Amino acid sequence: MTMKIAIACGGTGGHLFPGLAVAEELRERGHDTLLLVSAKQIDALALKGANEKSRALPGIGWPGVLSPRVFTFGRSLLSSWRECGEVYREFQPTAVVGMGGFTSAIPLLLGRKLKLPTLIHESNAVPGRVTRLIAPWVNKTLLGFESCAHYLRRAHCVFTGTPVRKGLGRVDRLTAAEKFGLNPALPIVLIMGGSQGAHGINQLVMKALPLFHSDRDQVQFIHLAGQADANIAEINYRRQRLTAVVEAFSTEMEQFYSLADVVISRSGAASLTELSHYGLPSVLVPYPAAADDHQSYNARIFQDAGASRILVESKTTPEMLHAAVTEILNQPDTRRQMSEAARSLAGADAAQRVAEEIEASCKPI
């Protein structure tokens, strides 16, 4: 049976990219998909070149009870409900899938009102606010980490892992290095802060760059710094005469992951899923303002497995960051063990599992 699946994702790459992976898998199975994303610029940028139908819905995340934006939030909910209703009348979905975050709330609630099969996917080790509120009311809650079920006792939970886009395959190192003007024989450090960059990580790395100056002929960098920090980051690399590729955002992550020997990153679930997919050792700096500190919980799973080192942003000095990176780079056995540990955390066939759960939810009982 051919199905029409509305996939509510967006707002951050951590929600959008797994949604893209699910859409790819469903289309391969002969189904029709429509991505419901946010109106944020990052969504439009990430969807460039993607062969996916999409519609942007208005809406903002919960600003807090005392915020002056609470009235704007209420108006955006009403607008999103009306526009989502129009989309559903046009698209006629068989089921609605939410990938977490504020973009999922209205499509899932409206899907439930219309008595459609509804599923939500939670990538993090600790569920977000939307998942906590909605999980008890949808047909299934799909989990990226099995431990997340502990927080969702009233929900029907199924462990699937977090889907990874099919385009994220390994690229030949020599070819990728030549494309970006890097030396494939020298180690490469990849710095990334998620789809929108991370100012805290950028500041920490830039302060640590002078410590890499004496080894400038022995290490190279790829830095995804976000729109706000890309220019100043590039200036700092040049000042220290370090070889670096600096970009605000990339749609060629398969190239950069294939080049990386160690990664400095936030610990959002989608980023960690991709690091495990490539078996990359990492130094994780959890986002301190993440809801319920969920990035720290994510990071601990990787550290406990031996795949990562965790640094707390507020307590980390440039010297500590430099030491953590150089320890991994200078010890091949450590790097190999961390790589194997990261690969062991990869959720095999997660997109297929999610697609199967969607299909099963649409079958008559």
C-alpha positions in Angstrom: 0.0 0.0 0.0 1.4 3.4 -1.0 1.3 5.9 1.8 1.5 9.6 2.1 3.6 10.6 5.1 3.9 14.1 6.6 7.3 14.4 8.4 7.4 17.3 10.8 11.1 18.3 11.3 13.2 21.4 11.2 14.3 24.2 13.5 17.7 22.6 13.8 19.8 20.2 11.8 19.4 17.7 14.6 15.7 17.4 13.7 15.9 18.1 10.0 18.6 15.7 8.9 17.1 12.6 10.6 13.8 13.6 9.0 15.5 13.8 5.6 16.9 10.3 6.2 13.4 8.9 7.0 11.9 10.6 3.9 14.7 9.0 1.7 13.9 5.6 3.0 10.1 6.0 2.7 10.5 7.2 -0.9 12.6 4.2 -1.7 9.8 2.0 -0.4 7.4 3.7 -2.9 5.7 6.1 -0.5 5.1 9.9 -0.9 6.5 12.3 1.7 6.2 15.9 2.6 8.6 17.6 5.0 7.0 20.2 7.4 9.8 22.5 8.4 10.2 25.8 10.2 10.6 29.2 8.5 14.1 29.5 9.9 16.8 30.3 7.4 18.9 27.2 8.4 16.1 24.9 7.2 16.0 26.5 3.8 19.8 26.3 3.6 19.9 22.7 4.7 17.2 21.7 2.2 19.1 23.2 -0.8 19.8 20.4 -3.3 17.6 17.9 -1.4 15.1 16.2 -3.6 12.3 16.6 -1.1 8.9 18.3 -1.1 8.6 20.6 1.9 6.4 23.3 3.4 7.4 25.8 6.0 5.0 26.4 8.9 5.1 29.4 11.2 6.1 28.9 14.8 8.7 29.6 17.4 9.9 27.6 20.4 8.4 28.1 23.8 10.0 31.4 25.1 9.0 30.9 28.8 6.1 32.2 30.9 7.7 35.5 31.7 8.9 36.3 28.2 7.3 39.2 26.3 7.3 36.8 23.3 4.7 34.6 24.9 1.9 36.4 23.0 3.9 36.0 19.7 4.2 32.3 20.6 0.4 32.0 21.0 -0.2 33.8 17.7 2.3 31.6 15.9 0.6 28.4 17.2 -2.8 29.6 15.8 -1.2 30.4 12.4 0.6 27.1 12.3 -2.6 25.2 13.1 -4.4 27.0 10.3 -1.7 26.5 7.7 -1.0 22.9 8.7 -4.7 22.2 8.3 -4.6 23.6 4.7 -1.5 21.5 4.0 -3.3 18.3 5.2 -6.4 19.1 3.1 -4.1 19.4 0.1 -1.7 16.5 0.8 -4.1 14.1 2.5 -1.5 12.3 4.7 -1.9 8.7 5.7 0.2 9.3 8.8 2.2 12.0 10.6 5.7 11.6 12.0 7.4 14.2 14.2 11.1 14.3 14.6 11.0 16.3 17.9 11.3 20.0 18.7 8.7 22.7 18.4 8.1 22.1 14.7 6.5 18.7 15.5 3.9 19.8 18.0 1.1 21.2 15.8 1.4 18.6 13.0 1.2 15.8 15.5 -1.7 17.3 17.5 -3.6 18.0 14.3 -2.9 14.5 13.0 -4.2 13.0 16.3 -7.4 15.2 16.0 -7.9 13.8 12.5 -7.4 10.3 13.9 -4.4 9.6 11.7 -1.6 7.3 12.9 1.0 9.6 14.7 4.6 8.8 15.7 7.3 10.9 17.3 11.0 10.2 17.2 13.3 11.4 20.0 17.0 11.4 19.2 18.3 12.4 22.6 19.1 10.4 25.7 16.8 12.7 27.6 13.5 13.6 25.9 12.8 17.2 25.0 9.8 19.2 26.2 7.6 18.5 23.1 8.3 14.8 23.3 7.5 14.6 27.0 4.1 16.4 26.4 3.1 14.5 23.2 4.6 11.0 23.6 1.7 9.7 25.8 -0.8 10.6 23.2 0.8 9.4 19.9 0.7 5.8 18.6 4.4 5.2 19.0 7.5 7.0 20.3 10.7 6.0 18.5 13.9 6.3 20.4 17.5 7.1 19.4 18.8 5.9 22.8 17.2 3.0 24.6 17.8 4.7 28.0 15.3 7.5 27.0 12.4 5.1 27.7 13.0 5.6 31.4 11.6 9.2 31.1 8.6 8.2 29.0 6.9 5.5 31.0 3.4 6.4 29.8 4.4 6.2 26.1 4.6 3.2 23.7 8.3 3.3 23.1 10.3 1.5 20.4 14.1 1.7 20.1 15.1 2.4 16.5 18.3 4.4 16.7 18.6 7.8 14.9 18.4 7.7 11.1 21.4 8.8 9.0 21.1 10.3 5.5 22.0 7.9 2.7 24.3 10.5 1.2 26.6 10.2 4.2 29.0 7.6 2.8 32.7 7.6 3.1 34.6 9.5 0.4 38.1 8.8 -0.8 40.5 10.8 1.5 42.9 11.7 -1.3 40.1 13.0 -3.5 38.5 15.0 -0.7 41.8 16.4 0.5 42.7 17.6 -3.1 39.3 19.3 -3.4 39.8 21.4 -0.3 43.6 21.9 -0.6 44.6 19.8 2.3 47.4 17.3 2.8 45.9 13.8 3.1 49.1 12.6 4.9 48.6 15.0 7.8 46.0 14.7 10.6 42.9 16.9 10.3 40.8 18.3 13.2 37.1 18.9 12.4 35.4 21.6 14.5 31.6 21.9 14.3 28.8 23.2 16.5 25.8 21.7 14.8 23.9 23.2 11.9 24.1 26.7 13.2 27.7 26.7 14.5 28.5 27.2 18.2 29.9 30.5 19.4 31.2 29.0 22.7 33.2 26.3 20.9 34.4 28.9 18.3 35.7 31.2 21.1 37.4 28.3 22.8 39.1 27.0 19.7 40.3 30.5 18.6 41.9 31.0 22.0 43.6 27.6 21.7 45.0 28.2 18.2 48.3 29.9 19.4 49.0 26.6 21.2 48.9 24.8 17.8 51.2 27.3 16.2 54.5 25.5 16.9 53.0 22.3 15.3 51.5 24.2 12.4 53.2 21.9 9.9 51.8 18.8 11.6 48.0 19.5 11.9 45.2 20.9 9.7 41.7 22.1 10.5 38.2 22.1 9.1 36.1 24.6 11.0 32.3 25.0 10.5 31.9 28.2 12.4 28.4 29.4 11.6 27.5 32.6 9.8 28.3 35.0 12.6 31.8 33.6 13.4 33.2 32.4 10.1 35.1 35.5 9.1 36.8 36.1 12.4 37.7 32.4 12.7 39.4 32.5 9.3 41.4 35.6 10.4 42.6 33.7 13.5 43.8 30.7 11.5 45.7 33.0 9.1 47.2 34.9 12.0 48.6 31.7 13.4 49.6 30.5 9.9 47.6 27.3 10.3 46.2 25.4 7.4 42.4 25.5 7.7 39.2 25.3 5.7 36.7 27.6 7.3 33.0 27.6 6.3 29.8 28.9 7.9 27.8 25.8 7.0 28.3 22.8 4.7 26.1 20.5 2.7 29.1 18.3 2.0 29.6 16.8 5.4 30.4 13.4 3.9 33.6 15.0 2.6 34.6 16.5 5.9 33.7 13.5 8.0 35.8 11.3 5.6 38.8 13.7 6.2 38.5 14.1 9.9 40.9 12.3 12.4 39.4 13.8 15.5 36.3 16.0 15.9 35.5 18.9 18.4 31.8 19.1 18.6 28.6 19.8 20.5 26.8 16.6 21.6 23.4 16.9 19.9 22.0 13.5 19.1 22.2 13.9 15.3 25.8 15.0 15.3 26.7 12.0 17.6 24.9 9.7 15.3 26.9 10.8 12.4 30.2 10.6 14.4 29.4 7.0 15.3 28.4 6.3 11.6 32.0 7.3 10.6 33.7 5.9 13.7 35.3 9.3 14.6 37.0 10.0 18.0 35.7 13.2 19.5 36.2 15.9 22.1 32.6 16.8 23.1 31.7 20.2 24.6 28.0 19.9 25.5 25.8 23.0 24.9 25.4 24.4 28.4 21.9 25.9 27.7 20.4 22.8 26.2 17.0 21.9 27.6 17.3 19.6 30.7 21.1 19.5 29.9 20.3 16.7 27.5 23.6 17.2 25.6 25.6 16.2 28.7 23.6 13.0 28.9 24.2 12.3 25.3 27.9 12.9 25.7 28.2 10.7 28.7 27.0 7.7 26.7 29.8 8.2 24.2 32.4 8.9 26.9 31.4 5.8 28.9 31.8 3.7 25.7 35.3 5.1 25.3 34.5 7.0 22.1 34.8 10.6 23.4 36.3 13.0 25.9 34.0 15.5 27.5 35.0 19.1 28.3 32.7 21.4 30.2 32.6 24.7 28.4 32.6 27.0 31.5 35.6 25.1 33.0 37.7 24.5 29.9 40.8 26.4 29.3 42.6 26.7 25.9 45.3 24.5 27.3 42.8 21.8 28.3 41.3 21.7 24.8 44.8 21.6 23.2 45.8 18.8 25.4 42.7 16.7 24.7 43.1 17.0 21.0 46.8 16.4 20.8 46.5 13.4 23.1 44.2 11.7 20.6 46.2 12.8 17.6 49.5 11.7 19.0 48.4 8.2 20.2 47.4 6.0 17.3 46.3 3.2 19.5 44.0 5.5 21.5 42.6 7.0 18.3 41.9 3.5 16.9 40.2 2.3 20.2 38.0 5.5 20.3 37.1 5.0 16.6 36.0 1.4 17.3 34.0 2.5 20.3 32.3 5.2 18.3 31.4 2.7 15.5 29.9 0.3 18.1 27.4 3.0 19.0 26.1 3.4 15.5 22.5 2.4 15.2 22.4 0.0 12.3 19.5 0.4 9.8 17.8 3.1 11.9 16.0 4.6 8.9 14.7 1.2 7.9 13.5 0.5 11.4 11.7 3.9 11.6 10.1 3.3 8.1 8.9 -0.2 9.2 7.3 1.2 12.4 5.5 3.8 10.3 4.3 1.2 7.8 3.1 -1.0 10.7 1.2 1.9 12.3 -0.7 2.4 9.0 -1.9 -1.2 8.6 -5.4 -2.1 9.7 -5.5 -4.0 13.0 
